[in-house]
Amino acid sequence: MNESASTPTPSTESIKKKHLRRRILEHMLGPVGSIIFHIIIVIAALKFLGMVGEQKDAAIQVQIMEPDAIDLEEFEKELEQMDELTEMTDLVNPDQNFDMETPPDVSTDVAPSEDISMDLADLNVISDAQSPLVMKGLYEGRSAAGRSKMLGGAGRWAREVEGSVNKALEWLKNNQAEDGSWGPGDREAMTGLAVLTFLANGETPSSAQYGATVEKGIKYLVSLQEKFGEGRFANWTPGGEGGMHQAYAHGIATYALSEAYGLTRIPSLKPVMENAVALIVNGQQPGGSWDYGFRKTARRDASVAGWQLQALKAAIMAGASTPGIKEALDRGVEELIKSQHPETGMFPYSSPDRGKMSITGVSVLCLQISGKGRDSATRRGLQALKQADIDWQKPMDWPMYSWYYITQAKFHAGGGDWDQWNMKFAREIIRNQNDDGSWTSAGQNIEGDGHGKEVNHGPVYATTLAALTLQVYYRFLPTYKPVEVEEDKGPSKDVVIEII
């Protein structure tokens, strides 16, 4: 048998059919397979992206705590409601009654804040509600961490500055009268200066070491306004005769109460501040300055004006809404500028003289805190202050007063002139502190019985001004500009108040 004949041979027809089926199958599977393949890829990609999204959502939920959105208008309404509270718990002495009658309105054309029933025990209540404002830099240095950071500007004297201030605070604490005041002499003014010194160090009624001291000082100042009426912190007739030292006392006390309210937000302090500010605003002369007793005379007093302007600025920073307050600050500063001597660049005290070093320090500082730190008048004043020196054995007139202002003016200006002053002033003040923590004015070294020795004002005056001068490093930031408010744009945004 033939072997090749026994093996079946595919016919031509079957081969054609098989080839056709293969081409049809390839034609069908090509696009269908591509579609299926892409569908699988898309599904896989969607699943992968979904898993990533879930992981991101979970991370956001764990890591970010969204603060509650806060309505500033609602916050102000809550503060007004808190102002109406009349029964508060006295944390110092629950059995002591501090009820007071409502302070009378200021009988002027400037309306003070609304009357409220004042209970001094309110001063013990420190609001534990968190403020809706993040105040970066406003009082940044008035904390332990802030002081430590900003005292770096004192260089090798940083530790000595802090120790010296602490000794002064201890002395003030130990020499406070039972009624909360400091003396002798003008107790209203001395108490205001002492309260400012504690506040500059971040000490408030809630402080562990000095809380009771600060609270008693604030209560004493508040009681004066109830005692004298018309928003006054001292005993004189506004616009009448007298009121020489009282005009100083009122400005200093208003300054202290404004800072106290700004730092603590104690509701009952706000009307006290507003009433006091209203008196300053209404007592301003048509020309823009102030005089003894807030009289509307031809006499201007740049020294009196300096304390009123500092008080107005502190009240504005604390949120005072007294009618005319900003206009009064602006007019007061413009009056100072007009008084500047065209040749010397110095500022006069009262009469149109060639200017005084102390009053130049006052005026330059007031220009700086009002946002005019770069104006030509300020620059010319700073140029004149380059002549100033701090020598305890050969002091200028009114040395403690002068150095208090000149140090601040140079600090806020910065630059080489501040660097030179900074190398000397802290050393002079610290080395001449008494062993008990107080100071005696360097004016005691002025020969003769000339005006401006200051020693008659006593140790509280010298101690507070010396301590406040040393606190320049952290009391405020080194330059000023108008407060900037960033609008709240959502729950993750804070409203920011920043002074740079």
Phi, psi and omega in degrees: 000140180283123186294321180292332180287335181280344181269123182294139180249126182297143180280162179298326181293317181294325179295318179298316181297317180297318179294323179293317179299321180296318181294320178297316180297317179295323180295322180284314185288333182302294180294322180297315179297320179297317179298313181298317181299315180292324177298317180298317180297316180298315180299316180297319180295318179297319178297318180296314179296324177297319178296319179296318179298319178297320180295319180294318179299319180296321181295320180295319181296326183280322193266335187246126175255108182281123177289154178292139175293137184239128178271116183297324179295321178294322178298318179296322178297321179295321178297320179295322177294322178294330179298334184277351180292135182242347181244112180232163180269128178274111184285339183275311181216094185299337183272350184273134183260121181247022182300138179225153175286161179295129178299137180293158178294154172285121185278069181221181177275000175255118186282129174281184179290167182297148178292145172221162175278118188265128173236117183296342176295341176303333185292347178277347186268110179262119183298123177262008175283130183289138181293144176281003182245135173264106186264080181287117174091342184301305175233038187302325183277357185266047174213164181301315181292318180296317178298315182301319181291313187279341176290351175301335178291345179275354178062226183293347181268002186304309182294321179293323178299312181296317179296320179295316179296318180298321177296322179294318179297321178296318179296317178297318178300316183284347182245019175278136179287164182300328182278003177096357183267173172233147180204198000280190180090218182284089185298328180297311181290317182296322179293320176299316179296320180294316179298318177301323181294317177293316180298323179299334179268006181080014180273125180232178178301344179266359181290144183292315187274321186239013183303313181295323179296312180295319181298316179296322178295317179295318180298321179298315180297318179296321181295331179295320181294324175291323183291316187265339178074174177058026178079006186277149171253003181215164188265095173200166179265112181305127180085356182256196180288160178078206177078024181296294180286333182295327178296320175297313183301318181295317179297317181293316180295321178297319176303312182295315182292327178293317176294322180298317178293319180298326182275330187252332185060029175293118188303321185290348178279339185296311179295329176297314178298314183297317180296319180294319180294322179301323178294319179296315181299314181289336181274000180290139179288157178305328180283344177114350181262191177225160179224173176308137177066012182056040180281147178264070181247180178284343182281131173249150181225104184292332179290314176298317182300324182302316180290325179293320181292321176296321179295317179297317179297316179297321180293319177298316178297329180279348178102022179296142180243023181301129179303131175084004187294315182290323178296322179296319178297314181296317181293323178296320179291318179298324178295320177298317181299318180294334182278347184300136181290130185294336183263312185277336185078001180271167182246136182275160179281296180227300179285157180285068179267191183279359176104160180234149181298316182297314182289333174295320175298315178303309187294317180298316179299316181296323176294320181295314184287347178264008176092013181249035183296338182252006179292157182298323179298320179293317181296321179292323177295318178295324177298318179294326182288351176296341178282345185291149178220157176237106181225111185297327182276336178229069187280161172281171175298146180049058188297314183295318178297313182296313183293328176303313183282316183297319179299315179295317181300315180291322180298313182291333178280326181069198177083190184295325180295320176295319181302318179293317179294322183295331180288347188238320192294317181296319179300314182297316183290314183295318183292341182253017174284140178290158182299331182277359178103351181268176172231151167250133186307140175297346178299342178297341180269001176283129183289147178078190182249034184294166180290143174097017180283335175072342187299336180289347179278349174087175186288332180295316178302308182293321183292315181293317181292323177295314180295316179298326177294318177292331182283002182303331184296327186232000182294314175221167173291161189286351175218163182237150167208163181305147181298132177253132180243122178268126185292143179286119184249010180161172183296338182269002181252137172264149170281125187248127169251125186224129173245119185248000000 
